[in-house]
Amino acid sequence: MVIDLKKKSSREIIECFENIDIKGGEIATVELLDSDIESFGYKAFVNLAQLFFMKLLTPIKKDETTTILRFQKLSFESSFHESEDKSSEKYGVESEFFTIDKTKQFSFLYHYQKALEFIVVKSKKRVLNLGVNRGDEFRVIKEMLDGEEFKSIEFVGIDYSASAIEYAKKDFLADKNVEFICHDINELEDLNLGKFDLIISIGTLQSSNINFNAAFMSIYQNYLESGGAIILGFPNCRWIDSEMVYGAKAPNYSFSELSLVLKDIHFCKKYLQQKKYRVVVTGKDYLFLTARKIV
């Protein structure tokens, strides 16, 4: 069945999608005039797909004036968010989470790189990543810097998943300046870490088993060098069927709701500004709070 959306308004198109009833993996096929697509722009249909938990497949030309767009429903069952695994291996090498590479998402990579540039990463001497998993954020830094700049920095990554840490160790085996430790970040005091002039944590401090405010203040007070920098990543997205879908979902809500994310960002920003930091918040699917000391 092909749904005819030719010459429909944006309101009518949304109404149509609200009434599409398909299951994960199934495809809704719609027909549009090329002039309609030109008017809306393909980006509008990519965003439309995300709103209804679909992905836009490659368009097909029907004739000189008409194009067929296909929207495939994402499978909610194929998501690490739905996993009942409460162990540290929910994020391990056998998990749905491990198949995800955030750095292949341009909206993540671009803003993360800008955050690193803002704090002048090449000037740092010791970098700590909390929730490092397989080390993707370290790899971005390695690709940004030349060989000698990267080797001059000591990197320490901590994660609770033993299999992820073992994977990261093998992946960075040749880099003697990079260390990975399997440990619970709620118990960092057990480790003799010392202090760092850059601390990174992407989507970890918001975990349900972490008291966000207390953890953040402890990390700042105990592990950040005077004048050090911070990059925190707050997920404003969900991963469904290996697709990054915009909009974080709060507990007890059936739709995207930003209050908790904004509350945590506001707390960190206010706290750091009181410590004489310049703080910026950037990003889209991941919101980056980046802070550097005001000189």
PyMOL commands that set and color helices and strands:
alter all, ss='L'
color gray80, all
select helices_A, chain A and resi 10-18+34-40+42-51+80-82+88-91+97-99+102-104+106-118+121-123+136-144+147-151+162-171+185-190+212-223+259-274
alter helices_A, ss='H'
color red, helices_A
select strands_A, chain A and resi 2-4+27-33+54-56+60-61+66-73+126-130+154-159+178-182+196-202+224-235+237-240+243-246+277-283+286-293
alter strands_A, ss='S'
color yellow, strands_A
deselect
rebuild
show_as cartoon
